[in-house]
Every structure is written in structure tokens, then in C-alpha cells.
């Protein structure tokens, strides 16, 4: 290696993306050096080779502390630092252009490295750096928990997904995260996750067969509000906590439901299309309800239903709601009158559905329910597709039983290209995206890690779906 060959290892700044480096610690530079030393000692010949070794920062550092007498050769160490520069150069350049580069390390020949830091620059021998790194790690982190738990994230191999926050929280209890692709068969789930201590799932079918196969699984977290893909009674029978995430996108879903309602009410698609087709017609085809003085019905007054109720109430509607599982105070809190399900169907000009999917709500809005609705009624569903009998809804729209529908969810997602709903002018469809905002997306990974880590650590999570499990799974 030529002495003139230098390469920036990596930028330790607020934008650093490598999950193996803890950006919040004052010894992040030490971490990087230790990782490189440990990698070479285990046979890595470049930064890319390091990907096959270890799973977490603590595993890397633990491995380094176990190698006091196995310091790699200077040449091998230099190669790792040099190839690291090639790996990180483009990112380093981008950060430099923004003036956000922090510390960086460079290979300087085969026996020294150069450390460029804000305000000073120095070159140190690899031998001295190895010795001081080992001393610093021993002093700062004398003990580090072993990796005691394995957590599988089924459906977690989205290339754009960032699991760093989940990993950070799980790391606190000695758990490692293993992302898996989407799995749809029971046998494949059992085979791929046999040693699971916990699962994080998006849509995978976590059935009684799956749950009964585990020897020491303690938790299953569903990455959304609904948990219909998990057999909750079976989980309780097997001493497994079921967790959901019901509160990170409440406002987003309520906003989406309101948007769907207004789009149908004001016939947004019709107006937008007329302008694009050079037809400037300053009126809307009848019927167009005024909203104020009309009746809006909310089915389900949980978090999202209540948030929607507060929004629609601001449009000066007569607000009614149906939810047999909540107190009178909950109706009063949003200014709604409590009515029966049939009364809601018969009286409402607008109906928004906000229920979980279970045996009691499957096809809750069926042909019988649709026939009871007003001919000018608009149906909004942002809960779960199967809550509405889709074939009955298609028939109701085609035959004019109701005026229109706004749907963020369908029974089959995505729908078949020949689904009649796709060709209806009185239907507005969105792709199960009501949950989305940049804020809600950024909060989720850490919540997943916090909740699963709590159970693995013997603590009760914030959102335990099956509290009865604590009779057999002690959670403080």
C-alpha cells in the first residue's frame, strides 16, 4: 500500500446511517476502530466483507474485547480502512458539501492512520490506536449483555425500511432483530422462525398452529391497529403477549376518512376532470348535500372513530354514533348521540366505519344494512376491507341504493383489474394509505422495539391486546 493512498473511513455525524455505530455515544470513533479490528481478526479483507460478521454493535465490541492477543496485521488493518473509504466516499462527499462532516479516519500507509477532526489533525500508529482502543472500550463499556433473544420481523425486508431504531431498543435487552421477507404459509413461518423469542408482523398469518409450535416465544407485535392476522385466543393459551400499535396514526386516518367524505360530497373527481377537459362549468351535478344540517353517523367510537367524529362535528352536522362497547361519557365527549345500528343506518346521510375486524364485524355492512341506508347516503370505510360486503356494496352502487362510497380498504388488496369499483364515478379509492404521514412512519420503528423489549424484559407493554395472558406470563 502506498503512503500516499488515503481514504476516508466514514463520517461520524448526525447523518451517519450505519446501524453498527452508535451515533449518540462520545466514543463513536472508537467503535469504528474496534469494529474494523475485530473484522480483520475474523478474516475480513474489506469493509464489505464485514457485513457477514456479527449482527449488532454490542456483538462487534464484545468480539473485540475477546481478542486482546489476536491483533490483526498492519497490512490487513490498512486494507479494511482503505476499502472502507471506497464504501463511504460518496456519502462523505455529500456531507462535506453540506458542511456536516464530523470526525473521519484515513489509512496512511500500512502502519498508521490519520484522524481528521474539527480543529485538529493528527497521525497515530496502528499499534498505539489498537492499544488505546482496547483500553477505552474496557473502561467505558466493561460489561455488555449477551444476545439472549431473537426477534423476527416478518415482512421486514423492504429495501427502504430502516430498522435502526428497532434494533437500538431491542439491543438494550440483549435481543437481535432478524428481518424476513413476507411469509404467507404456516409451515414456512414455523420453519423460518422456530427459535423465535418474539415476532413483529405486518400481515403474516400467526395462527394457532404457528403459535403452538414455539417453545419460548413471549410476544407477537402487529405493526398496525388491527390484529386480525393473529389468533389472539391461541396466543393467550400459549402464554404469548399480543401487542398492537393503535395510536401513532389516529389523526392521519381520521383526516383520510374526512377527505374521502368531502371528495364524494363535493364530487371532486368530476369537477377536476371537467377542468382538465376544458369544460369550465361553475356548478356541481346534483345531488350535493350541504353537510351542515345533515346527519353523520360514526360506527365505532374508538381512537380513530372519535377523532373523525370531532372533525365532522366542526361541519355543523347532527352527529350520531353506534358503539355498544363504550360508555355514555365517550359519546358526550365528541358531541354524539348514541343510537342503535339500525337507527344509524336509517338516519345518516354520511356513514363512516371505524371498527376492528373480528367475527362480530365481518360483513357488518352487508346487503341488508345497505338497503336500510338513504338513497343519498355516502359510505366511508377506512377500517378493514371485510367489514363491508364488497359484492353487496357494488350492487348497491350500481342499482342506486346509496349515492357513493369512499374506500381506503378493500376485501382484496390490491383489487383485481376488473373490479367494478374501479370504473365507478361515484367511488373514490385510496390504497390503504390512510395511516401514512412522514411523522407516523418515523415513530413506528422505535415503538416496535420498545414494546417487544418490554415483554422480553418482563414488563407490560403499553398496548397489550390480551391482558389475560399475564395469568401465565408474568409481566410487572
Order of alpha helices (4+ residues) and beta strands (2+ residues): alpha-alpha-alpha-beta-beta-beta-alpha-beta-alpha-beta-alpha-beta-alpha-beta-alpha-beta-alpha-alpha-beta-alpha-beta-alpha-beta-alpha-beta-alpha-beta-alpha-beta-beta-alpha
